[in-house]
């Protein structure tokens, strides 16, 4: 069964998409950026943008009954791949061990340094 979710307290979607979709025991979280959902503001600091983006994923995961510990796959999009080492250091704060599978891609992003989406297994 497929169910689309808009999670209260998460940043408002910027387009026609759900925060997440649950299906067949998994949650698929749409790409999130670094805007603070309460204020709509975002830091210019690269590391803080990564932290806020992962916190935004965490908010959505909690809203559907999962957590960062349930994440099985991360897709990260960086505006500047030369900052991969810094990205990886911040990422490790949230996933210190048994890290999920991950793909990191360099791409053009409009006004942000990072966007991240994920797939998580829903707890039974």
C-alpha positions, 0 to 999 in steps of 0.5 A: 500500500502506498501513502503520501505524507505531508509532515507537520513541522517540516519545511513546506514543499517547494513544489508539487510533491509529498514530504515522504511516501511510505510503501511496502515497509519503506519510507521514501523522503523527498530531497530536503534543503537547508531552510529552517522550517520554523523561520524559513531562513538558512545559514550561508555556512556550508556545514550548518546547511548540511546539519539543517538538511539532515535535521529536516530529513529527521523531522520527516522521518519522525513524522512517519514513525521512523528515525535516522537509525532506520535509513538504508540509503542516502542520496546527497547533492553538493553544489561544490564537490571540492567540499566533500571532505567537510560534508563527510565530517558533518555527515559522520556526526549523524551517522557515526557507525553502521552508516547507510549506503550513500551516493554523493553527486556534484550538481547545480543547486539554486541558492543552496549548497546541499540537498539530501533525500533518503530511503528508510525501513519502517520499524515494525 
